Every structure is written in C-alpha cells, then in structure tokens.
Amino acid sequence: MKELAIGQKAPLFTLKDERGKAVSLKDFRGKKNVVLVFYPGDMTPGCTMQLCDIRDDWKKFTAKDTVVYGVNQADAASHVAFSKAHGFPFPLLIDTGRKVSAKYGATRLYFKATIIRRTVMVIDKEGTITYLRRGMPKNADILKALSK
C-alpha cells in the first residue's frame, strides 16, 4: 500500500470507541481538527507514556479545536481498562483486524505478524493530512500542525 503524505486527503473511516459509539472521520469535516495516534498496545510502557503526555496537555489540544483518538486493535474491555487506569479524556478506537491502521500506513510486518507501528497524524478541518510522524513526536510539534 502506498504511504500517505502531508497534503493528501485522509481516508474516511468509521470505528467504534471503547464505549461502543461509532466515530466517523467525515463527521468532523468543517468542524474539528483530528489527531489520530496509532499505537501498538494498551498498557505497554511506550504507549502509556505517549498517551499520558497527550492527556497532560489536553487543554492545549482542545484550545486548538481538536479531537484526539488513540487507535489500535485491542477490544473494548482492554481499552476501557487502559483509559480508566490513566484517566484519558479522549476515546480509544477499536481497529479490529488493523484495517484502518493499514489504510493509514500505520502497520508493518514483524516476525510474520502484522503490528501497528506508532504513528501520529493530524487531519485538519478540511480532511487534509497536515502532520505525519512515526514514533513519539513531542506534543509541541503536533500542536504546531493544528489550525484553530
């Protein structure tokens, strides 16, 4: 699959969050910026650190008219426990089969298994990707990519 790039339109998707609510990217067009944080696993050290950093800067994200979603393949029970343990103010989306993660180029083959690779994307209110980084970028860099 061809890698996505800054300046491209983000692929549309609908996923359920840990509470069973359907979240569709198209619902944010013209309304909110969207930050997608693709991460390998709930309750793992790196993922916990990354999502807790976003939690700690939550007011800065909301001040930029932005919603944030964590995305991985874990089920609702795992997401609920992870979110509750760390007090995340943002939903965690369930990407069964890693289909959306693959569409966004956030998967890789690792010892014959497909895993989600840590990837952060900012999608502006018009649905365009304005930021794309692998790994754990600093919140300051993510926030710079957000329009008001």
C-alpha positions in Angstrom: 0.0 0.0 0.0 1.2 3.5 -0.9 2.3 5.6 2.1 0.1 8.6 2.9 1.8 12.0 2.9 1.2 15.5 4.2 -1.2 17.4 1.8 -3.2 14.3 1.0 -6.9 13.8 1.9 -7.2 11.4 4.9 -9.0 8.2 4.1 -12.5 8.1 5.6 -13.3 5.5 8.2 -15.8 4.6 10.9 -14.7 2.7 14.0 -16.3 2.1 17.4 -14.8 3.5 20.6 -14.4 1.7 23.9 -18.0 2.6 24.8 -19.5 1.3 21.6 -20.0 4.7 20.0 -19.3 4.9 16.2 -16.8 7.5 15.3 -16.7 8.6 11.6 -13.9 10.9 10.3 -16.4 12.6 7.9 -18.4 13.9 10.9 -15.5 16.3 11.7 -15.3 18.0 8.3 -15.6 21.7 8.7 -15.9 21.3 12.5 -12.8 20.0 14.2 -9.2 19.0 13.7 -8.5 15.4 14.3 -5.4 13.8 15.8 -5.0 10.1 15.3 -2.5 8.3 17.5 -1.9 4.7 16.2 -0.2 2.7 18.9 0.8 -1.0 19.3 -0.8 -2.0 22.6 -2.7 -1.0 25.7 -0.9 -1.0 29.0 2.6 -1.1 27.4 5.3 1.3 28.6 5.8 3.4 25.5 2.1 3.6 24.6 1.2 4.6 28.1 3.9 7.3 28.2 2.8 8.7 24.8 -1.0 8.8 25.6 -0.4 10.2 29.1 1.7 13.0 27.6 -1.3 13.9 25.4 -3.6 13.6 28.4 -1.4 16.0 30.3 -1.6 18.6 27.5 -5.3 18.0 26.9 -6.3 21.7 27.4 -3.8 22.7 24.7 -5.3 20.3 22.2 -8.9 21.3 23.0 -7.9 25.0 22.7 -6.9 24.2 19.1 -10.4 23.0 18.3 -9.2 19.4 18.2 -10.3 15.9 19.0 -7.8 13.1 19.7 -8.3 9.4 19.2 -6.0 6.6 20.2 -6.3 3.7 17.7 -5.3 0.0 17.9 -6.7 -3.5 17.6 -7.5 -4.1 21.3 -11.0 -4.9 22.3 -13.4 -2.6 24.2 -12.6 -4.2 27.6 -8.9 -3.6 27.1 -9.5 0.0 26.0 -11.8 0.7 28.9 -9.3 -0.7 31.5 -6.4 1.3 29.8 -8.4 4.5 29.7 -9.7 4.2 33.2 -6.2 3.3 34.6 -4.7 6.5 33.2 -7.7 8.9 33.0 -7.6 9.6 29.3 -10.0 12.3 28.3 -10.1 11.1 24.7 -11.6 7.9 23.3 -9.7 4.8 22.1 -10.9 3.3 18.8 -11.1 -0.4 18.2 -9.5 -1.2 14.9 -10.4 -4.9 14.5 -8.1 -6.6 12.0 -6.0 -3.4 11.8 -7.9 -2.4 8.7 -7.9 1.4 9.3 -4.3 1.3 10.6 -3.3 -0.4 7.3 -5.3 2.1 5.2 -3.3 4.8 7.0 0.1 3.1 6.5 0.4 2.5 10.3 1.2 -1.2 10.1 4.3 -3.3 9.5 5.3 -6.9 9.3 7.1 -8.1 12.4 8.2 -11.7 12.6 5.4 -12.8 10.3 2.8 -10.9 12.2 1.2 -7.5 11.2 1.5 -5.0 14.0 0.5 -1.4 14.4 3.5 0.9 14.3 3.4 4.1 16.4 2.2 6.8 14.1 0.7 10.3 14.8 -1.4 12.1 12.2 -3.1 15.5 12.2 -6.1 15.9 9.9 -7.3 19.5 9.5 -11.0 20.6 9.4 -11.0 20.1 5.6 -9.8 16.5 5.9 -6.2 17.0 4.8 -3.3 15.4 6.5 -1.1 18.3 7.9 1.2 16.3 10.1 2.5 12.7 9.9 5.3 11.3 12.2 6.3 7.8 13.2 7.4 7.2 16.8 6.6 9.5 19.7 6.7 13.1 18.5 6.6 15.9 21.0 3.2 17.4 21.7 4.6 20.8 20.9 5.3 19.6 17.3 1.8 18.1 17.0 0.2 21.3 18.3 2.1 23.4 15.8 0.4 21.5 13.0 -3.1 22.3 14.3 -5.1 25.2 12.9 -7.6 26.9 15.1 
